[in-house]
Amino acid sequence: MVSKSKGHQTPVTSYYEPETVQQLKKLSEATRIPQAAYLREALDDLLKKYAMKSPKTKG
């Protein structure tokens, strides 16, 4: 689920392989959905995936 909040958002800088960036750009152009929307969706999905697992504690 993509965050639909129109409130405050914090910019984050990341580095990607050139091929990945090109594929994202082509997808964005074909669908007219901003690249940032796809990246937010991917991050939301990743956080959901790992939220299901509890962190391991050392002890």
N, C-alpha and C positions, 0 to 999 in steps of 0.2 A: 504494500500500500504506500503510495507516494504521499509525502507530507504535502498537505494542501494549504498549510498556514501561509498567510500573506504577511505575517508579522516579521519580526527581526530575524534575519538570517546572518550567519557568520561565514565569511569567505574562507576557503581552505585551498591551499595549493598542493597539487599532486603531480607526479611525473608518470608518464605512460609511454609504452613503446609506440613508435611512429605508425606502425601498421594498425594498432588498436585505435589510435586517434583518427586515422583515415577512415576506418570502418564506422566509428561513431559519427563522424562528420557526414558520411554518405547516408547512414540511417536517419540522421536528423534532417538532412535535406529531403530525403524521400518521404518522410512522414510529417515534416513540418513541426516536429516536436523538438524543443530546444535540447541541446546536448546536456545542459545542466539538469534538466528534468530526468533524463535517463540515468545520470550519475546519482542523483538523489534517490531514485527508485532502487538502484543497485545497492546503495549503502543501506537503505531501509531494509531490504531483503537480507543483507548480510547480518545486520544487527538482530533481526528477528531470528535468524538461524542460530546465532550464538547465544541469544537470550534464553533459549530453551535449556542450555547446559549451565550447571552451576560451576563457578570457578573452583579450581582445585586449590586447597590450602596446604601450606607446608606446616608440618608440626611434629 
